[in-house]
Amino acid sequence: MIKNLLTHFCCIAAMCLLYFPGQSQTLTLQECLRLGLEHNLLMQASKIDLQNQEKKANLLSAGLLPDLALRSDLNQSSSNLRQSFSNGLQVEQSGVSSVGLSAGADLQWVLFDGLGMFFRFRALKQESKVKSLEMAVQANEQTALISKAFFKARALQVKKDHLDQLIRNQQKQLDLATEKWKAGVLPKQTVLQFTIEFNKSKIQWIQVDSELKNSLSDLSEKIAFSKPIAQVDTLIPTNLLRLPTSELESPAYESTLLLQHLKSEEKWLSLTLQSAKSQRYPTLAFNSSFQFSQTDNSAGFSLYNRSFGPTVGLGFRLPLLGRNQIQNAIQDANLALQWNALNQKKMERFLNLTHQIAQQRLTGLIQQLELIRLNAAAAKENMALASQGFERGAISLESLILAQQSWLESQIQSEDILLNTLETVLDETSRMGVLKRLD
């Protein structure tokens, strides 16, 4: 299921853009997430670990299949020989050589080991699921990091655009004020004050531009992008401003990746416990071998011996000493299960608490966002009227500057609240593990 989720997530992101256009460096959130998941070294290492674990989860590793081994020995010796026979004859001989050759194939098949082989096989399979969920959790965390970096860059980029618009307007108004001063209509003090406000806006633009460049560099590092990012897409889907569950709907915590990982780990630990318990029971194995041996000995008359043929039998083993080690393994497995149960309760309480906090925080942020957007619209209209009035000479410089500052503050405050809203929803989405919300 997790593999399908990650595949579905990457495919949707990849369909948005097959590859980067040659001229444009504007990145969308989907493209950043796709690149970040594909190029993340930790994710790549986890993928290799998962593939290795899936290869180990087989019948041979669990001991359900027989062990087959080939063996071969070649021995040669030279020694002094003394032989005494019952008739009193004694023979002494030096430099007696002996050559022995043996070869064979041994087969051992464990028929019963307290069902440990079956528990080991299921545990290996379950461990693959645990690692798959760990990889999904890592993908979820990486998604949150990239998204936060993207949203921060987007907010700074929008602030810079607002400052660009304000500076263009101020430039026109400064040029107009300069012409009126030269014509003797305005005093020089007005032009100087206008110049000061214009330079303040440029200084603020430089600060925001520097923060934006740093933010884009941070985003580029997180997604391992080979070229500098010029800008990011500023469009925000409306579904990103809502929590994964409505206010009247109780979150399904059991389906979150964090709890799924703990529950999958619990099942793996339970199988490990059963495997440890099975070591207390006897082991019954079927043994079979085919052996060939030949020995040449030069003692007295040259001796020659050759034998070959199969042997079969049953082996029985019951551990008597060393059972304390088995009991220690059982106690460790039981303790791990108890810790897992506590962690699940702790995680459920954490998810419930953070969801309530996120709901309360989001409610306040949405209300603030609606009000500040109304103020921003009113400030924009007020600034336009003030600019027109200033050009006709009906509005003072102070009134125009106040209108411009109100508009800029409302726009910047709107972006700050929007960023806080996105981060609040993102944190809750990350905890719930709903990757598809960012598609």
C-alpha positions in Angstrom: 0.0 0.0 0.0 2.8 2.4 0.9 4.6 1.7 -2.3 1.5 2.4 -4.3 1.0 5.7 -2.4 4.5 6.9 -3.1 4.3 5.8 -6.7 1.0 7.5 -7.1 2.4 10.7 -5.5 5.5 10.8 -7.8 3.5 10.0 -10.9 1.1 12.9 -10.3 4.0 15.3 -9.7 5.8 14.0 -12.8 2.7 14.4 -15.0 2.7 18.1 -14.2 5.9 18.6 -16.1 7.9 15.9 -17.8 11.1 17.9 -17.4 12.1 21.5 -16.9 11.7 23.8 -19.9 15.0 25.0 -21.3 14.4 28.7 -20.6 12.1 28.8 -17.6 13.3 28.2 -14.0 9.9 28.7 -12.3 9.2 25.7 -10.2 5.8 24.5 -8.8 5.3 22.8 -5.5 4.7 19.5 -7.3 8.0 19.7 -9.2 9.9 20.6 -6.0 8.4 17.6 -4.1 9.2 15.2 -7.0 12.8 16.3 -7.2 13.2 16.3 -3.4 12.0 12.8 -3.1 13.9 11.5 -6.1 17.3 13.1 -5.1 17.2 12.7 -1.3 20.2 10.6 -0.3 18.4 9.3 2.9 15.5 8.2 0.8 17.8 6.4 -1.7 19.6 4.7 1.2 16.3 3.6 2.7 15.2 2.3 -0.7 18.4 0.2 -0.9 17.8 -1.1 2.6 14.2 -2.0 1.8 15.2 -3.9 -1.4 17.9 -5.8 0.6 15.3 -6.7 3.3 12.8 -7.9 0.6 15.5 -10.2 -0.8 16.2 -11.7 2.7 12.6 -12.4 3.3 12.6 -15.9 1.7 12.1 -19.5 2.7 15.8 -20.3 2.7 16.6 -17.5 5.2 13.8 -18.6 7.5 15.0 -22.2 7.5 12.0 -23.8 5.8 14.2 -25.3 3.0 16.9 -27.9 3.5 20.6 -27.2 3.7 22.8 -28.9 1.2 26.6 -28.9 1.4 29.4 -30.5 -0.5 32.6 -31.5 1.2 35.9 -33.0 0.2 39.1 -33.9 2.1 42.6 -35.1 0.9 45.1 -36.3 3.5 48.7 -37.5 3.1 51.0 -38.6 5.9 54.4 -40.3 6.5 55.1 -41.9 9.8 57.1 -44.6 11.7 55.1 -47.7 12.4 55.4 -50.2 15.2 53.0 -53.1 15.3 52.6 -55.9 17.9 50.6 -59.0 17.1 49.0 -61.6 19.4 51.4 -64.3 18.3 54.3 -62.2 19.6 55.4 -60.9 16.2 56.6 -57.3 16.2 57.0 -55.3 13.1 58.8 -51.9 12.9 58.8 -49.8 9.7 59.8 -46.3 9.0 58.5 -44.0 6.3 55.1 -45.5 6.1 53.0 -43.4 3.8 49.2 -43.0 3.9 46.9 -41.3 1.4 43.3 -40.7 2.1 40.6 -39.1 -0.1 37.0 -38.5 0.9 34.1 -36.6 -0.6 30.4 -36.4 0.0 27.2 -34.4 0.0 25.3 -33.7 3.2 21.6 -32.8 3.4 19.8 -31.6 6.5 16.2 -30.6 6.6 14.7 -29.4 9.9 11.2 -30.9 10.1 10.2 -29.3 13.4 11.8 -26.6 15.6 8.8 -25.4 17.6 7.4 -23.7 14.5 10.2 -21.2 14.8 10.9 -21.4 11.1 7.4 -20.2 10.3 7.5 -17.3 12.7 10.9 -16.3 11.3 9.6 -16.3 7.8 6.6 -14.2 8.8 8.9 -11.9 10.8 11.1 -11.3 7.8 8.1 -10.4 5.7 6.8 -8.1 8.4 10.2 -6.4 8.7 9.9 -5.5 5.0 6.6 -3.8 5.7 8.1 -2.0 8.7 10.9 -0.6 6.5 8.5 0.3 3.8 6.5 2.3 6.3 9.7 3.9 7.6 10.5 5.0 4.1 7.0 6.5 3.8 7.5 8.4 7.0 10.8 9.7 5.7 9.0 10.8 2.5 6.4 12.5 4.5 9.0 14.4 6.6 10.9 15.3 3.5 7.6 16.6 1.9 7.1 18.8 4.9 10.6 20.3 4.8 10.4 21.0 1.1 6.9 22.5 1.3 7.9 24.8 4.2 10.9 26.0 2.2 8.7 26.5 -0.9 6.1 28.4 1.0 8.7 30.7 2.6 10.2 31.5 -0.8 6.8 32.1 -2.2 5.9 34.6 0.6 9.1 36.5 0.1 8.7 36.5 -3.7 5.2 38.0 -3.3 6.4 40.6 -0.9 9.1 41.6 -3.4 6.5 41.9 -6.1 4.5 44.3 -3.9 7.6 46.3 -3.2 8.3 46.4 -6.9 4.8 47.8 -7.6 5.2 50.4 -4.8 8.6 51.5 -6.0 7.3 51.9 -9.6 4.5 54.1 -8.3 6.8 56.1 -6.1 9.2 56.6 -9.0 6.4 58.1 -11.1 5.3 60.3 -8.2 8.8 61.4 -7.4 9.4 62.4 -11.1 6.1 64.3 -11.0 7.0 66.0 -7.7 10.4 67.0 -9.2 8.7 68.5 -12.2 6.3 70.5 -10.0 9.2 71.7 -7.9 11.1 72.9 -10.9 7.9 74.6 -12.1 7.7 76.3 -8.7 4.5 74.5 -7.7 5.9 72.4 -4.9 8.6 73.2 -2.3 11.9 71.4 -2.4 11.2 70.0 1.1 8.3 67.9 -0.4 10.7 66.5 -3.0 13.3 65.6 -0.4 10.7 63.9 1.8 9.4 61.9 -1.2 13.0 60.9 -1.9 13.5 59.7 1.6 10.4 57.5 1.4 11.4 56.2 -2.0 14.8 55.2 -0.7 13.2 53.5 2.4 11.2 51.3 0.0 14.3 50.5 -2.0 16.2 49.5 1.2 13.3 47.3 2.2 13.3 45.8 -1.3 17.0 45.0 -1.0 16.4 43.3 2.4 13.5 41.2 1.0 15.5 40.4 -2.1 18.4 39.1 -0.1 16.1 36.9 2.1 14.5 35.6 -1.1 17.8 34.6 -2.6 18.8 32.8 0.5 15.4 31.1 0.7 15.6 30.0 -3.0 19.2 28.6 -2.3 17.9 26.7 0.6 15.0 25.3 -1.5 17.5 24.4 -4.3 19.7 22.5 -1.8 16.7 20.5 -0.4 15.7 19.4 -3.9 19.2 19.0 -5.2 18.4 21.3 -8.2 21.4 21.8 -10.4 20.5 25.3 -11.6 19.7 28.4 -9.7 15.9 28.8 -9.1 14.7 32.1 -10.5 11.2 32.0 -8.9 8.5 29.7 -7.6 4.9 29.4 -8.6 2.8 31.7 -6.4 -0.6 30.0 -7.0 -1.9 28.3 -3.8 -4.6 25.6 -4.2 -7.5 26.2 -1.9 -7.3 22.7 -0.4 -4.0 23.6 1.2 -5.8 26.1 3.5 -7.9 23.4 5.1 -7.1 20.7 7.7 -7.1 17.1 6.6 -10.4 16.6 8.6 -13.3 19.0 9.1 -14.1 20.5 12.5 -17.0 18.1 13.0 -15.1 15.0 11.8 -13.0 13.0 14.1 -9.5 12.3 12.7 -8.8 8.6 11.8 -5.6 8.4 13.7 -5.2 4.7 13.1 -4.6 5.4 9.4 -1.8 7.9 10.0 1.7 6.8 8.9 3.2 7.2 12.3 0.6 4.9 14.0 0.7 2.5 11.1 4.5 2.2 11.5 4.1 1.5 15.2 1.4 -1.1 14.7 3.4 -2.8 11.9 6.4 -2.8 14.3 4.2 -4.3 17.0 3.3 -7.2 14.7 6.9 -7.7 13.8 7.9 -7.7 17.5 5.1 -10.2 18.3 6.5 -12.6 15.6 10.0 -12.1 17.0 8.7 -13.1 20.4 7.1 -16.3 19.1 10.3 -17.1 17.3 12.3 -16.7 20.6 9.8 -18.9 22.4 10.1 -21.7 19.8 13.8 -22.1 20.8 12.6 -23.8 24.0 11.2 -26.8 22.1 13.1 -29.7 20.6 14.3 -29.8 17.1 13.8 -32.7 14.8 15.8 -32.9 11.6 16.1 -35.3 8.7 19.8 -36.0 7.8 21.1 -37.6 4.7 24.5 -37.9 3.1 26.3 -39.7 0.3 29.9 -40.4 1.0 32.9 -41.7 -0.9 36.2 -42.4 0.8 39.5 -44.1 -0.3 42.6 -44.9 1.8 46.0 -46.2 0.6 48.5 -47.4 3.3 52.0 -48.8 2.6 52.3 -50.5 6.0 53.5 -54.1 5.5 51.6 -55.2 2.6 50.1 -52.3 0.8 46.5 -51.7 2.2 43.7 -50.3 0.1 40.3 -49.4 1.4 37.4 -47.8 -0.6 33.8 -47.2 0.5 30.9 -45.3 -0.8 27.1 -45.1 -0.4 24.2 -43.1 1.2 23.2 -42.7 4.8 20.0 -41.5 6.2 18.7 -40.7 9.7 16.8 -38.5 12.0 18.4 -36.0 14.4 16.8 -34.9 17.7 18.0 -32.0 19.8 16.6 -30.6 23.1 18.4 -27.6 24.7 19.1 -28.2 28.4 21.9 -25.8 29.3 21.8 -22.3 28.0 18.0 -21.9 28.4 18.6 -18.7 30.4 19.8 -17.1 27.1 16.5 -18.1 25.5 14.5 -16.7 28.4 16.5 -13.4 28.2 15.6 -13.1 24.5 11.9 -13.7 25.4 12.0 -11.1 28.1 13.6 -8.6 25.8 11.0 -9.2 23.1 8.2 -8.8 25.7 9.7 -5.5 26.9 9.9 -4.2 23.3 6.2 -5.0 22.9 5.4 -3.1 26.1 7.4 -0.1 24.9 5.6 -0.3 21.6 2.2 -0.3 23.3 3.2 2.8 25.4 4.5 4.6 22.3 1.2 4.0 20.5 -0.8 5.5 23.3 1.6 8.4 23.5 1.3 8.9 19.7 -2.5 8.9 19.8 -2.5 11.5 22.6 0.0 13.6 20.7 -2.0 13.5 17.5 -5.2 14.3 19.3 -3.7 17.3 21.2 -1.9 18.7 18.1 -5.1 18.4 16.0 -7.1 20.4 18.6 -4.4 23.0 18.7 -4.2 23.2 14.9 -8.0 23.6 14.7 -8.0 26.5 17.1 -4.9 28.1 15.5 -6.3 27.7 12.0 -9.7 29.2 13.0 -8.0 32.3 14.2 -5.7 32.6 11.2 -8.5 32.2 8.7 -10.5 34.9 10.4 -7.4 37.2 10.5 -6.7 36.4 6.8 -10.2 37.3 5.7 -10.1 40.6 7.6 -6.6 41.5 6.4 -7.6 40.8 2.8 -10.6 43.1 3.2 -8.2 45.8 4.6 -5.8 45.1 1.7 -8.5 45.7 -0.9 -9.6 48.9 0.9 -6.0 50.0 1.2 -5.3 49.4 -2.5 -8.3 51.5 -3.5 -7.4 54.2 -1.0 -3.8 54.3 -2.4 -5.1 54.6 -5.9 -7.4 57.5 -4.9 -4.6 59.2 -3.0 -2.2 58.9 -6.0 -4.8 60.5 -8.3 -5.5 63.2 -5.7 -1.8 63.9 -5.3 -1.3 64.3 -9.0 -4.2 66.9 -9.1 -2.7 68.6 -6.0 -5.7 67.8 -3.9 -3.9 65.4 -1.5 -0.9 66.2 0.6 2.4 64.3 0.5 1.8 63.0 4.0 -1.6 61.6 3.1 -0.2 59.8 0.0 2.7 58.3 2.0 0.3 57.1 4.7 -1.9 55.5 2.1 1.1 53.8 0.5 2.4 52.5 3.9 -1.1 51.2 4.8 -1.3 49.3 1.5 2.2 47.8 1.8 1.7 46.8 5.5 -1.6 45.2 4.6 -0.1 43.2 1.8 2.9 42.1 3.8 0.7 41.2 6.8 -1.6 39.2 4.5 1.3 37.2 3.2 2.6 36.6 6.8 -0.8 35.3 7.9 -1.1 33.2 4.8 2.3 31.7 5.4 1.4 30.8 9.0 -1.9 29.3 7.8 -0.1 27.1 5.2 2.5 26.0 7.8 -0.3 25.1 10.3 -2.1 23.0 7.8 1.1 21.5 6.5 2.2 20.4 10.0 -1.1 18.7 10.6 -1.1 17.2 7.1 2.4 15.9 7.7 1.3 14.3 11.1 -1.7 12.7 9.4 0.5 11.5 6.6 -1.9 12.7 3.8 0.7 13.1 1.0 -1.9 13.3 -1.7 -3.2 16.7 -0.4 -0.1 18.3 -1.9 -0.6 16.8 -5.4 
